[in-house]
Amino acid sequence: MSEDTTIDPQSPAPRRPIDRLSDAAIGVAASALFGLVVVQGWQVIARYVLNDSPSWTEPVTLLLLSTAMSLGAASGVHTQRHFGFFLLADAAPPRLRRVLSALTPLVIIAIGAVIAFWASRLLADGIDIRVAGAAMPQSINYLPLAIGGVLMVVFAINQLWKALSAGAVEGDR
């Protein structure tokens, strides 16, 4: 029972599950970018050195690009570096700034929900059609878009919660 339970102010704050989810999305997006470089590198070597251009590189590249873009954008919502009224909020008076801090996540929730819904519909519509040159469904590129839309909604709900909690604390003063 003589365990030291003091908190070291230099130690990093514990990571919340939503932070780990964002980190995982960034990790997948970075891996997709690395895969994109590898696939395109192989395309160049196969085409110009081996004179035998593979047909699967274009659909795989499009999937990797869609993955990197969608998950990167969603993580940008979590870090508040993507989809925001930054210039307007900086120029606004404090009361309007609080309104914008709650309005921004609501707009992002609406956009993310629309993206997730329609990407899911498009994915389902083309899941039985095979893409030429690769053993994948033609609509597979909509999967990362749907996941990114869902993540945008989750991250924006978290931002809304923080904005409303901060407003409640300020209103209590």
N, C-alpha and C positions, 0 to 999 in steps of 0.2 A: 504493500500500500504506500510505498514511498516513491511512487512513480511521479515524474515531473510532468505536470499537465499545462505548463505555461505555453502560450502561443508565441512563437518566434515571429516578430514583425517582418523579418526578411524572407520568411518562407512563403512560397506562392499560395494563393487562396485555393481551397479545394475545388476541384472541377465538378461542376454540376452535370447531370446527365445530358441536358440540352447542349452544353458546351462540348461534351464528348461526341454527341451526334453531329454537331457542326464540324468538329475535327475529323470525324470519319468521312463526312461528305467532301471535305477538302482533300483528304487522303485519296479517296476514289477519283476525284477530279484530277489531282496531280498524276495519279497512276494512268488515267486516261490520256493525259497529255504526253506522258512518256511513251505509252503504247502508240500514240499517234505518230511520234517521231520515229519509232522503230518500224512501224508499218510503212510509212512513207519512205524511209530509208531503204527498206527492202524493195519497194516499188521502183525506186531509182536504179538500184543495183540490178534488179531483174530485167528492167527494161533496157538499160543502156549498156550493161556489161554482159548479161546472159542472153540478151535479145529474146526474152520470153516473159512478157508482161503478165503477171497474175491478175485474174479477174476479180478476186475476192478483196483486193486492197481498198477499192473505192467504197463499197458498202461498210466495211469495217472502220474505215477512216471516218465516215459520216456518223456512225454510232459512237465512236470515241469522242468526236468533236461535240456531239449532242450531250454526251455524258459530262464532259468537262465544263461546257457552257452552263448547263442546267444546275448542276450541283455547286458550281462556283458561284453562280448568281444567288442561289438559296443561302449559301454560307455568308455571302455579302449582306444579305438581309439580317442575318444573326448578328453580324459585327457592325451593323448600321453604316455600311459603306456602299450600299446599293439600294435603289428605290427610296428616295427621301426628298423632302422639300428643304434641303440644306440652306440654300441661299435665302429663301424666304424666311425660314426660321431664324437665321442669324440676324436678319434685318428687322424682325418683328419685335414688338414690345413683349414683356414677360408673360402677360395674360394670353396673348395670341400664340406665343411660343408653346404654352402648355396645351392649348387647343390643338395646335399642329402636331405636338408630340403624341396625341391620342388619335388624330385623324390619319396620320401617315400609316400606322399599322392597319387601320381599317381598310385603307385603299390597297395595301399590299395583300391583305387577307382576300379581298375581292378578286384581285388580279391572279393571285396564286390559285384560288379555287377555280376560276375560269380555266386557267392553264391546265390544272390537274384534271378537271372534268373532261375538257375537249381532247386532251392528249390521251386520256384513257379510252374515250370513245373511238378515236382514230386508231389506237393500238388494237382494240378489239375488232374493228372493221377489217383490218388487213392481216390479222394474225395467221390466217390459213393460206395466204399467198406467199410463195417463196420468192426471195429476191434473186435476180440473175447473178450468178458468179459466186454466191456464198450460201451456205446452208443455214439461213436465218429467215425469219418472217420479214416480209416487206415493211411492216409497220413497227419493227423493233426500235427504230429511232425515236418513237414517241414514248417509250418506256422511261428513259431518263428525264424526259420533259414532264411526264406525269409525276414522277418521284420528286423532281425539283419543285413542282407546283405545290405538292403536299408539304414539303419541307419549308417552303416559303410561308405557307399558312401557319405551320407550327411555330416557326421562328417569329412571325409577326404577332401571333397570339401572345407569345412570351414578351415581346416588346410592348404590346398593349397593356398587359398586366403590370409591367414595370412602370409605364407612364401613368396608369390609373392609380397605382399604389403610391407613386411619388406625389400625385395630385392630392390624394387623400391625406398624406402626411402634411403637405403644405397647407391644406384647408383646415387642419386641426390647430394650426398655430394662431 
